[in-house]
C-alpha cells in the first residue's frame, strides 16, 4: 500500500472510532430522551463546534452554488441520523452496528454508479469477507432473540446503512471542491435545522450531567466527520467504505475496556473476517473510470 493511501485510511479509521464512541453515548442518551431530540442536539452542538473550526481556519463564506448541494445532502444526513439513532435505541448495540456494516456494499455500488469508480477484485473479496463476518455476528444475536423482537429497529438500521452510503458518496463529490471546515459546518447546520422541529416536539429537559453528554456527542460527531471528509477527499470511496467494518473492532474494544464485556467466540470470528477483508482491500488498487463529475486528489 502506497504512502499516499495510508494517510486517508488511517484518518478514516480514526473518524470511525470517534463516531463509534459517539454511538455508545447516543444509545445511553436515547434511554431517557426521544431519538429526535438526541439527533437534533447532536447536530446543533456539532454546528457550534464546526463554526469555531470554520472561523479559526479563516475559511471564506460559502456562496449559493455551494449551499445548494449541501442543503440537499443534509436531508440524507438527517435521515441517516434518525434511522440509526432509532436502531441504537431499539436494538442491542452489537446488532445495530452489525446491520450498519452493510453500508460498505452500498458505498461500492453507489461509487460505481455515481462516481464511475471501478473497484478491483480485491475490493469485492474484502466486501464478501466483511459481510460474512457481519452475518456470523448477527446470526449469534438472532439466535439469542436479540433482534427478533423489534423488526422496526432492524429495518431502521438497514435504511441507515443505505442512506449513510449515499451520504458518503455525495461527500466524495464535494470533498474535492469545498474546504473541510465548510463541508462539516454546512452538514451540521442544515441537519440541525431540519431535525430541530421534531426535537422540540419531543423535548424533555436534560439534567445537568446530561448536558455534558450531549456536548460530547456533538463534539465526537463533528470530529469524526472532519476525519471522514478529509479521507474521502483523498481516496476512492469504494476503498474507504470497506474500512467501515473496523467500527466493530472499536465497539468490541470499548465494550471490553469500559463495560468489561468479553466478546463471544462468534464475535471474535466475525471480527477476524472483517479485519481480514479490510487488509485485503488495502493491497489491491481500485481503478477509476472517467467520472461524470470532477473528482480531485
N, C-alpha and C positions, 0 to 999 in steps of 0.2 A: 504494500500500500504506500503510495507516494506521500511525501511530507505535506503537500498541499491538500490532500484528502483527510489527513489525520486530524488537523485542527477543527474542521467542521464537524467531524464525527464526535470528537471529544466534547465540543461545545453542545452538540445535540444531546449527548448522554447527560451532561451536566444540567441542561434545561429540563430534560425528562425527570431527572432526580428531584429537582426543585418542585416540579409540578406533582410528582408522586407524594412528596411530603404534604403539599397543599391538599391533595385528595384525602389524605388521612384526617387533616384538620376539618375539611368540608364535611366528611361523614360524622365527625364528632359534633359539629355545629348543627347539622341537619337533624340531630336527635331532638333538639329543643326549638328549632326555628324552621319555618317553611323554606323549601329549596329556592323559591323565587326571591325571598329576602336574602338568603345566603349568596345567591348568584349576583343580585344587584349590588350588594355591599362589596363583593369580591371585585367587581369592575369599577365601582365608584372609588374605592380605596386605591385600586390599581391606577385609576386615572390621575389621582393626586401624585402618586409616586412617579408615573410616567411623565407628568407635566414638569416635575422637578428635574428629571433627567433631560427632558426636552430643552428646558431653559438653560440648564448647566452646559449643555453641548452647543448652545448658541445656534441651533438649527433654524433655518428660515421657516416662516409660517407657510403651511401648505396652501396652494391655490385651489380653485374649484375643480380643476381637472384631476387633482389628487384626492380631493374629498369624496368625489362620487364613487369610485370603485371601492374605497374603504368603507363607505356607508353601506354598500351592498354586501360586502364581505362581513360586516358586523352582524348582519342578520343570521348568517351561517354560524358565526362565533357564539351569538346569544343562544341559538337553538341547541348548539352542542353543549353549552354550559348547563342549560335547563335539563336536557335529556340525561346527561351524565351525572349531574348532581342528584337527580331523582334516582338513578340507578344506584348511586353510592348510598343513598338513604334507605333504599328498599332491599338491597341485596348485601350479602357478606362482601367485604372489601375484595377478597381474592376472586370471587365470582365476577364482580363488576369489572375488575381490572382484566381478568382473562377474556371476557367478552369484548372489551375495548381493544384488545390486541389484534382483532381482525382488521383494524384500521390500516396497517401497512399494505394489506392486499388491495384495499380500495385506493390507497395512495398510488401504488404502482399502476393500477388500471387507469385512474384519472390522469396521472402524469403522462401515460402513453397517449390518451385521447386529447388532452388539453395542451400539453407542452411538447408533444412529439418525441418524448423520450422513448428509447428502445432498450429496456432493461436486458442485460446479458443473462446467460443461462444461470450463472451463479446467483443472481437475484431471485429467480424463480425457485431454485433449490432452497435458498435461505428462507423464502416465504413459506415453502412447504414444510420445512423442518420446524419453523417457528409456529405455524398453525397447528401442526401435530402436537407440539409441546403444550399449546393452549388447550387443545382437546383433552390431553392427559390430565391436566389440572382440573379442567371443567368437569370431566367425567367423574372424578373423585367427589367433587362438590355436589354434583347432581345425584350421585349415588347415596349421599347423605341427606338428600332432600333440601340442600341449601338454596337452590334457585327455583325448585318446583312450586313453591308456594306463592310466587309473585311473577306471573307472566308479564305484567306491565313493566316490571323492573328489567327483565331480560330484553324486552322489545326496546325499552328506552336506551339500554346500553348499546344495542346494535345500531339504533338510529344515531346515537352519538358517535359511533365508530365511522359511519358513512359521512356525516356532516363534518367531523374532525378531519377526515381525509380531504374533503372538499376545501376546508379552510387552509390546510397545509399546502395544497397545490396552488390555490389562489395566492397564498403568501409567497410562493416561489415567483409568481408573475410580477409581484410588486417589490420583492426584496432587491431586485436589480435596479429598480427605478427610484425608490424612495429611501431616504435615510432611516436607519433603525429607530431613532427616537420618534420620528413621525409615524412610522408603522405602529409602534406599540402605543403611542399616545392616542391615535385615532381609534385603534381597536378597543381600548379601554373606555374612551369617552362615548363612542357610538353604542357599544354593547351596554354600557351602564345606563345610558338614556333609554334604550329600548326596554331594559329589564326593570327600571325604576318604578313604573306604574304598578306592575304586578307585585313588586316587592312591598310597595306602600299598602296595597290592598291587604296583604297577608302579614303586615308588620307586627312583630312582638318586640317589646323593649328589651335590648340586651342588658345583661348585668355588667357590672364594672369589669371583671376579668374577661368577659366575652368580647369587649371592645378590643382588647389586645389580640384575641383570637381572630377576629375579623380583619384587624390590621395585618396580622401575619399572613392570612390567606391572600389578601390583596398584594402584599409585597412579594410573596413567593410566586404568585401567578404572574406578576409583571416581570420579575427577574427571569423566570423560566421562559417566558415568551420572548424576552430580549435575546436570550441564548438561542432559541429556536429560529428567530428571524435572522440572526447573524449566520447561523449554519445553513439555512435554506437559501441564503443569497450566494453561497459559495460551493454548493454541491448538488448533485441530482436528487430530486425529491424521492425517486424510487429507492435510491440507496439509503438515504436517511430514514425513510419510512420503516425499514427493517429494524433500525435501532430502537423503535418504539417498544419492541419486545423487552428491552432491558429494564423497563419500568417494573416488570415483575421481580427482577433481581433486587431493585431498590426497595420494593414493598416487602420482600422477604427479609432483607437486612434490617429495615426499620422495625418490622414486627418482632424480630429476634432481639434487637438491641434495646428497644423501648418497652415492648409489651411482654417479652420473654416467651414469644411464640416459637416453638420448634417446628420447622417445616416437615410435613409428612413426606414419606419416600416418593409418592407420586408428584409432590410439589418439586422435589429436587430433580426428578427425572424430567419433568416438564421444563424446568429452568435450564437444565443442561441442553435440551434440544433447542431452546430459544437462543441461548448464548452461542451454541454451535452454528445456528443459522446466521446470526449476526457476524460471526467471524468469517464464514464463507462469503458473505456479501461484501466484506471489506477487501477481498482478494481479487474479485473479478470486476473490471471496469464496465460500467454501463455505457452503451452507445447512445448518442443523441442525434436524432434526425434534425433536419432543418425545421426549426419551430415556427409556428404561425405567429407567435409573439416574440418580442425581442427579449432574450434572456442573456444577462451579463455574467461574468465570472464571480 
